[in-house]
């Protein structure tokens, strides 16, 4: 496979038309990968309660439904974490383009296979395997673009990539709306679509020159070198902030749909609950798309660490205000949009983390450290899922409790190296 020519310098690349064909193709491939990442990632959250209830042959209010649904989501988050490390390693060994194809095929195929689940644990296995690809795609796509696009563009590339995830989640909302009233497992068939773009990626997106040159000159370092004297300080800092912030974030993203369904104003009919759930996620994603570019602006002004810390602090404040008191449904939608805006901070990790690691540890390091936080996220989702049954239906209390994690996460963000240190 051919390699990319050396990327243009920041001085040469001022406008989109200055980009080379290979840079454009890499950008499109990564954007599409992230788009379908978001699609396959959130199909389950739209039907979690309903589908698990069907698999358990019980009603949605049965406490076992919430417990099993949270365990399935925990398995997904663990798979995401392991996939980030596994496919990150594949990308460092085989190249970014080849690994990107493998990650997309993985999450597309196993999301589609979720349609055939007849037991709750079938769904758990399929979600775990799909998550391997979803977690890996983040690491591979981030490294691909950090090696091909100009450094000065990184905050805006991060915003654009994260917006692709948000657009994918919006596609999931559209699929949920179109399939409303149909059996909940039908929605997983939509997840097969991304498999078709891998044919184009394999043909049109070559490996990066930076990876190819590094691979010629030296063998790939061992994974344990992430904790060697040269890299371990960065590894531990990144793991710390990702673990704490993602635990709080994923607790919100998973349990917010149950909170919406529990509001008296939504009503008791399944169709009304489904509609309210889709609308809530829609508002979150609209806010998040805007927040991605707000985060990019802040990163340009104050650097990655301070921008991430500021937005994580904002995430806490809006969650505290939302769940510490009662609001009508339309106010909750608005507050969810502001919450989504604060989620723009996670887009900054895309371009912030890969350059912190050596080239042949880049995908491994970024993928492992960012996604390892999802293992703690998994524990958090299960913990909050079980604890909320101590006070049946107290989803607001659960989400309020989780929001406090954003305070230490914001402080940890200040430990990230400044832009000039990268």
Secondary structure by P-SEA (a helix, b strand, c coil): ccccccccccccccccccccaaaaaaaaaaaaaaaaaaaaaccccccaaaaaaaaaccccccaaaaaaaaaaaaaaaaaaaaaaaaaaaaaaaccaaaaaaaaaaaaaaaaaaccccccaaaaaaaaaaaaaaaaaaaaaaaaaaaacccccaaaaaaaaaaaaaaaaaaaaaaaaaaacccccccccccccccccaaaaaaccbbbbaaaaaaaaaccccccccccccccaaaaaaaaaaaaaaaaaaaaaaaaaaaaaaacccccccaaaaaaaaaaaaaaaaaaaaaaaaaaaaaaacccaaaaaaaaaaaaaaaaaaaccccccaaaaaaaaaaaaaacccccccccccccccccccaaaaaaaaaaaaaaaaaaaaaaaaaaaaacccaaaaaaaaaaaaaaaaaaaaaaccccccc
